[in-house]
Amino acid sequence: MNIDSIRQIIESKPNLSTALGMEFISTPEDDTCMARMKVDERNRQPFGFLSGGASLALAENVAGVGSSALCPHCACVGIEVSGSHVQAVSEGDTVTAYAHLQHKGSTLHVWNVDIKNSIGELISTVRVTNYIIKHRQ
């Protein structure tokens, strides 16, 4: 999935994605996109581990980028995010979110997002539902 045009929009002004240090990555598959985030002072909890809220934000944002790439003339907004955190990640490591489209309807997209650490171990698994708002002409 080519997300270059969406990445330019994200990087053009401050927002949650840039504040937390997310980097979005195109993939060769049409139903998959990725994002990377270094665990640092912007997204860790006081104990030095990746915040669960930052993991959910990463998942929701990468799924939103994917829906936006699939529906370029629409506003794509998350309406449900549900995740399980299965392992901690220490500050200094980098996590990668792998988003796979499960359902592409005309008004709803459902994504499964697996977040893994730098050695490929599962950190969190998240399901994101996006609502697709068609712009009025």
C-alpha positions as protocol buffer text, in pm:
chain_id: "A"
residue {
  index: 1
  type: MET
  ca { x: 0 y: 0 z: 0 }
}
residue {
  index: 2
  type: ASN
  ca { x: 149 y: 330 z: -106 }
}
residue {
  index: 3
  type: ILE
  ca { x: 94 y: 584 z: 172 }
}
residue {
  index: 4
  type: ASP
  ca { x: 335 y: 855 z: 49 }
}
residue {
  index: 5
  type: SER
  ca { x: 62 y: 1119 z: -2 }
}
residue {
  index: 6
  type: ILE
  ca { x: -84 y: 1051 z: 345 }
}
residue {
  index: 7
  type: ARG
  ca { x: 264 y: 1065 z: 501 }
}
residue {
  index: 8
  type: GLN
  ca { x: 318 y: 1411 z: 348 }
}
residue {
  index: 9
  type: ILE
  ca { x: -6 y: 1536 z: 504 }
}
residue {
  index: 10
  type: ILE
  ca { x: 90 y: 1393 z: 845 }
}
residue {
  index: 11
  type: GLU
  ca { x: 439 y: 1543 z: 836 }
}
residue {
  index: 12
  type: SER
  ca { x: 315 y: 1887 z: 724 }
}
residue {
  index: 13
  type: LYS
  ca { x: 200 y: 2002 z: 1071 }
}
residue {
  index: 14
  type: PRO
  ca { x: 222 y: 1895 z: 1436 }
}
residue {
  index: 15
  type: ASN
  ca { x: -18 y: 1618 z: 1541 }
}
residue {
  index: 16
  type: LEU
  ca { x: -31 y: 1313 z: 1767 }
}
residue {
  index: 17
  type: SER
  ca { x: 159 y: 1094 z: 1521 }
}
residue {
  index: 18
  type: THR
  ca { x: 454 y: 1332 z: 1501 }
}
residue {
  index: 19
  type: ALA
  ca { x: 443 y: 1410 z: 1874 }
}
residue {
  index: 20
  type: LEU
  ca { x: 482 y: 1040 z: 1962 }
}
residue {
  index: 21
  type: GLY
  ca { x: 748 y: 979 z: 1695 }
}
residue {
  index: 22
  type: MET
  ca { x: 555 y: 759 z: 1451 }
}
residue {
  index: 23
  type: GLU
  ca { x: 702 y: 688 z: 1108 }
}
residue {
  index: 24
  type: PHE
  ca { x: 467 y: 543 z: 844 }
}
residue {
  index: 25
  type: ILE
  ca { x: 593 y: 295 z: 584 }
}
residue {
  index: 26
  type: SER
  ca { x: 451 y: 188 z: 245 }
}
residue {
  index: 27
  type: THR
  ca { x: 425 y: -185 z: 172 }
}
residue {
  index: 28
  type: PRO
  ca { x: 394 y: -386 z: -151 }
}
residue {
  index: 29
  type: GLU
  ca { x: 58 y: -539 z: -43 }
}
residue {
  index: 30
  type: ASP
  ca { x: -264 y: -346 z: -116 }
}
residue {
  index: 31
  type: ASP
  ca { x: -423 y: -443 z: 217 }
}
residue {
  index: 32
  type: THR
  ca { x: -130 y: -384 z: 452 }
}
residue {
  index: 33
  type: CYS
  ca { x: 57 y: -85 z: 593 }
}
residue {
  index: 34
  type: MET
  ca { x: 319 y: -35 z: 861 }
}
residue {
  index: 35
  type: ALA
  ca { x: 444 y: 219 z: 1111 }
}
residue {
  index: 36
  type: ARG
  ca { x: 750 y: 234 z: 1334 }
}
residue {
  index: 37
  type: MET
  ca { x: 801 y: 413 z: 1665 }
}
residue {
  index: 38
  type: LYS
  ca { x: 1109 y: 438 z: 1885 }
}
residue {
  index: 39
  type: VAL
  ca { x: 1030 y: 398 z: 2256 }
}
residue {
  index: 40
  type: ASP
  ca { x: 1152 y: 717 z: 2422 }
}
residue {
  index: 41
  type: GLU
  ca { x: 1047 y: 999 z: 2657 }
}
residue {
  index: 42
  type: ARG
  ca { x: 756 y: 1092 z: 2424 }
}
residue {
  index: 43
  type: ASN
  ca { x: 572 y: 760 z: 2456 }
}
residue {
  index: 44
  type: ARG
  ca { x: 697 y: 573 z: 2763 }
}
residue {
  index: 45
  type: GLN
  ca { x: 544 y: 543 z: 3106 }
}
residue {
  index: 46
  type: PRO
  ca { x: 737 y: 664 z: 3414 }
}
residue {
  index: 47
  type: PHE
  ca { x: 881 y: 314 z: 3465 }
}
residue {
  index: 48
  type: GLY
  ca { x: 1064 y: 325 z: 3130 }
}
residue {
  index: 49
  type: PHE
  ca { x: 832 y: 97 z: 2931 }
}
residue {
  index: 50
  type: LEU
  ca { x: 622 y: 175 z: 2625 }
}
residue {
  index: 51
  type: SER
  ca { x: 285 y: 313 z: 2737 }
}
residue {
  index: 52
  type: GLY
  ca { x: -14 y: 97 z: 2650 }
}
residue {
  index: 53
  type: GLY
  ca { x: -194 y: 413 z: 2539 }
}
residue {
  index: 54
  type: ALA
  ca { x: 89 y: 493 z: 2299 }
}
residue {
  index: 55
  type: SER
  ca { x: 61 y: 141 z: 2155 }
}
residue {
  index: 56
  type: LEU
  ca { x: -312 y: 191 z: 2098 }
}
residue {
  index: 57
  type: ALA
  ca { x: -246 y: 531 z: 1943 }
}
residue {
  index: 58
  type: LEU
  ca { x: 11 y: 374 z: 1708 }
}
residue {
  index: 59
  type: ALA
  ca { x: -239 y: 106 z: 1604 }
}
residue {
  index: 60
  type: GLU
  ca { x: -525 y: 352 z: 1550 }
}
residue {
  index: 61
  type: ASN
  ca { x: -303 y: 587 z: 1351 }
}
residue {
  index: 62
  type: VAL
  ca { x: -157 y: 321 z: 1120 }
}
residue {
  index: 63
  type: ALA
  ca { x: -506 y: 183 z: 1053 }
}
residue {
  index: 64
  type: GLY
  ca { x: -624 y: 538 z: 982 }
}
residue {
  index: 65
  type: VAL
  ca { x: -340 y: 590 z: 737 }
}
residue {
  index: 66
  type: GLY
  ca { x: -436 y: 265 z: 564 }
}
residue {
  index: 67
  type: SER
  ca { x: -803 y: 361 z: 535 }
}
residue {
  index: 68
  type: SER
  ca { x: -706 y: 707 z: 412 }
}
residue {
  index: 69
  type: ALA
  ca { x: -486 y: 554 z: 141 }
}
residue {
  index: 70
  type: LEU
  ca { x: -775 y: 332 z: 31 }
}
residue {
  index: 71
  type: CYS
  ca { x: -1028 y: 620 z: 36 }
}
residue {
  index: 72
  type: PRO
  ca { x: -828 y: 933 z: -57 }
}
residue {
  index: 73
  type: HIS
  ca { x: -1128 y: 1168 z: -85 }
}
residue {
  index: 74
  type: CYS
  ca { x: -1282 y: 1068 z: 247 }
}
residue {
  index: 75
  type: ALA
  ca { x: -1223 y: 1142 z: 614 }
}
residue {
  index: 76
  type: CYS
  ca { x: -1138 y: 818 z: 795 }
}
residue {
  index: 77
  type: VAL
  ca { x: -1187 y: 823 z: 1172 }
}
residue {
  index: 78
  type: GLY
  ca { x: -1142 y: 555 z: 1435 }
}
residue {
  index: 79
  type: ILE
  ca { x: -1464 y: 458 z: 1611 }
}
residue {
  index: 80
  type: GLU
  ca { x: -1341 y: 155 z: 1805 }
}
residue {
  index: 81
  type: VAL
  ca { x: -998 y: 47 z: 1926 }
}
residue {
  index: 82
  type: SER
  ca { x: -948 y: -264 z: 2138 }
}
residue {
  index: 83
  type: GLY
  ca { x: -615 y: -415 z: 2225 }
}
residue {
  index: 84
  type: SER
  ca { x: -426 y: -661 z: 2439 }
}
residue {
  index: 85
  type: HIS
  ca { x: -73 y: -594 z: 2556 }
}
residue {
  index: 86
  type: VAL
  ca { x: 121 y: -918 z: 2598 }
}
residue {
  index: 87
  type: GLN
  ca { x: 477 y: -801 z: 2663 }
}
residue {
  index: 88
  type: ALA
  ca { x: 659 y: -489 z: 2784 }
}
residue {
  index: 89
  type: VAL
  ca { x: 904 y: -293 z: 2568 }
}
residue {
  index: 90
  type: SER
  ca { x: 1187 y: -97 z: 2728 }
}
residue {
  index: 91
  type: GLU
  ca { x: 1290 y: 255 z: 2639 }
}
residue {
  index: 92
  type: GLY
  ca { x: 1545 y: 253 z: 2355 }
}
residue {
  index: 93
  type: ASP
  ca { x: 1380 y: -29 z: 2159 }
}
residue {
  index: 94
  type: THR
  ca { x: 1175 y: 32 z: 1844 }
}
residue {
  index: 95
  type: VAL
  ca { x: 830 y: -116 z: 1780 }
}
residue {
  index: 96
  type: THR
  ca { x: 672 y: -181 z: 1442 }
}
residue {
  index: 97
  type: ALA
  ca { x: 297 y: -196 z: 1379 }
}
residue {
  index: 98
  type: TYR
  ca { x: 178 y: -426 z: 1101 }
}
residue {
  index: 99
  type: ALA
  ca { x: -180 y: -338 z: 998 }
}
residue {
  index: 100
  type: HIS
  ca { x: -383 y: -586 z: 790 }
}
residue {
  index: 101
  type: LEU
  ca { x: -722 y: -494 z: 646 }
}
residue {
  index: 102
  type: GLN
  ca { x: -987 y: -746 z: 750 }
}
residue {
  index: 103
  type: HIS
  ca { x: -1297 y: -580 z: 606 }
}
residue {
  index: 104
  type: LYS
  ca { x: -1336 y: -300 z: 352 }
}
residue {
  index: 105
  type: GLY
  ca { x: -1695 y: -183 z: 340 }
}
residue {
  index: 106
  type: SER
  ca { x: -1827 y: 141 z: 199 }
}
residue {
  index: 107
  type: THR
  ca { x: -1860 y: 297 z: 546 }
}
residue {
  index: 108
  type: LEU
  ca { x: -1655 y: 74 z: 778 }
}
residue {
  index: 109
  type: HIS
  ca { x: -1303 y: -68 z: 762 }
}
residue {
  index: 110
  type: VAL
  ca { x: -1179 y: -322 z: 1016 }
}
residue {
  index: 111
  type: TRP
  ca { x: -804 y: -366 z: 1072 }
}
residue {
  index: 112
  type: ASN
  ca { x: -597 y: -610 z: 1279 }
}
residue {
  index: 113
  type: VAL
  ca { x: -273 y: -453 z: 1396 }
}
residue {
  index: 114
  type: ASP
  ca { x: 14 y: -653 z: 1548 }
}
residue {
  index: 115
  type: ILE
  ca { x: 284 y: -451 z: 1722 }
}
residue {
  index: 116
  type: LYS
  ca { x: 623 y: -621 z: 1752 }
}
residue {
  index: 117
  type: ASN
  ca { x: 954 y: -528 z: 1913 }
}
residue {
  index: 118
  type: SER
  ca { x: 1285 y: -504 z: 1729 }
}
residue {
  index: 119
  type: ILE
  ca { x: 1344 y: -882 z: 1742 }
}
residue {
  index: 120
  type: GLY
  ca { x: 994 y: -964 z: 1614 }
}
residue {
  index: 121
  type: GLU
  ca { x: 823 y: -1061 z: 1939 }
}
residue {
  index: 122
  type: LEU
  ca { x: 454 y: -974 z: 1972 }
}
residue {
  index: 123
  type: ILE
  ca { x: 396 y: -678 z: 2206 }
}
residue {
  index: 124
  type: SER
  ca { x: 31 y: -591 z: 2143 }
}
residue {
  index: 125
  type: THR
  ca { x: -249 y: -703 z: 1919 }
}
residue {
  index: 126
  type: VAL
  ca { x: -515 y: -446 z: 1836 }
}
residue {
  index: 127
  type: ARG
  ca { x: -840 y: -435 z: 1638 }
}
residue {
  index: 128
  type: VAL
  ca { x: -937 y: -97 z: 1490 }
}
residue {
  index: 129
  type: THR
  ca { x: -1267 y: -4 z: 1326 }
}
residue {
  index: 130
  type: ASN
  ca { x: -1266 y: 308 z: 1108 }
}
residue {
  index: 131
  type: TYR
  ca { x: -1572 y: 500 z: 993 }
}
residue {
  index: 132
  type: ILE
  ca { x: -1540 y: 633 z: 637 }
}
residue {
  index: 133
  type: ILE
  ca { x: -1697 y: 977 z: 588 }
}
residue {
  index: 134
  type: LYS
  ca { x: -1753 y: 1072 z: 227 }
}
residue {
  index: 135
  type: HIS
  ca { x: -1698 y: 1443 z: 159 }
}
residue {
  index: 136
  type: ARG
  ca { x: -1999 y: 1626 z: 25 }
}
residue {
  index: 137
  type: GLN
  ca { x: -1957 y: 1777 z: -320 }
}
